[in-house]
Amino acid sequence: MRTAASLSPREFPTGSLPHAAAPSANRPRSRGRGALGTLLGLLALGATLCAPLAATGEAFPRPPELDRDVRFWTRVFTEVDTRGGFVHDDRRLDVVYDTLRFDADADDREEHEQARTAVERYRQALLALAEGKRTGLEPEEARALGAWGAEASEQVLRQAAERVRFQRGQADKFREGYLRSGRWRGHIERTLRSLALPVELAALPHVESSYNPAARSYAGAAGLWQFTVPTGKRYLRIDRRVDERLDPYRSSEAAARLLKHNYDVIGTWPLALTAYNHGAGGVMKAVRAMGTDDIVTIVRHYDGPAFGFASRNFYVSFLAALDVDRQAQARLGPPRSAAPPEEAASAGEHARANPAIVHRTPRRAATRQHRVRAGETVSQIAARYGVSHRDLMSLNGLRSPRQLQAGQVLRVPPRDS
């Protein structure tokens, strides 16, 4: 469970900056395609984005007032990868000003600057429009005016200038997470059923960690389910020797217990899921302040401490992840486990019987070597070996692609399975 400021998709609002770099575990940058890549591309092109992809059932209602929010997060998960993103309004998620695509060899600092500059350009464009400018429009001004359409009063535009935000895309992370999810999906679903919880909750790690058990956030959350230390210690062993947050089996059992606790306390799944991000106490405070447990009223109107963009969007991002996950399963079938069921179960029992092993990184295949030729770029080398250029740079201590030199010998990480 993360704090409200640590929702996994990378973003930053007007007046603040994105983190300079995310840990490689949190930002896989593989650009490989395949059947699932084609599927996610199709989702971004058609009318599927204009309506729910699948009914969610009574446990996870989808009020019409939240459809625009779900569509936005569906775009985040399917339309743009982590080498780009959307410049948008942080309250009206249907108002998207621009789609950014970063240069292939841009480092984190350069991406940061491109996104910051784009946010500022649209902020200034909205302020100019709020002063009445309607002729001789710059491209950003024309796009901003068009995004608001008939609603573009001077007051609306002036308020919108304070809400311009950048949201990094997640299509590559979702694709890779779906392929990984087969390793633990069976155990997660069995655990949920054992507690009489909806099996749809197995889609939550797509939002939390892209199904990466080694993921860590800037807020100190870790593992498949992104437990912080204080919350994790309620259910898991976390000390100098062992961190069970990194055990996908133990942490899945803990997450199921936490979700059940939230539901038992709060009584609705939209708010129980919101509490996974914001805390049950914080959500109950919102219910008391608004006099209702209606998810629409709370996400649209509650303005309590720390109830920011991440908390407001946690439930709708879950609905979007559930949609995309269901479409992937419908078209491709369930993701295959990395081991036969009996071996996967045995591995889980081994981890539970030997908790001291769970804090270690699983051993990976031996690295390869590549001697850089004149004119080669980091992205070209990464593509040749089918690895993330971020992982390649991290393994070799490169802070910028420009540090690459002809004749240099690089260690190449193993292909992410």
Secondary structure, 3 states (H helix, E strand, C coil): CCCCCCCCCCEEECCCCCCCCCCCCCCCCCCCCCHHHHHHHHHHHCHHHHCCCCCCCCCCCCCHHHHHHHHHHHHHHHCCCCCEEEEEECCCCCCEEEEEECCCCCCHHHHHHHHHHHHHHHHHHHHHHHCCCCCCCCHHHHHHHHHHHHHCCHHHHHHHCCCEEEEECCHHHHHHHHHHHCCCHHHHHHHHHHCCCCHHHHHHHHHHCCCCCCCECCCCCECCCCECHHHHCCCCCECCCCEHHHCHHHHHHHHHHHHHHHHHHHCCHHHHHHHHHHCHHHHHHHHHHHCCCCHHHHHHHCCCCCCCHHHHHHHHHHHHHHHHHHHHHHHHCCCCCCCCHHHHHHHHHHHHHCHHHCCCCCCCCCCEEEECCCCCCHHHHHHHHCCCHHHHHHHCCCCCHHHCCCCCEEEECCCCC
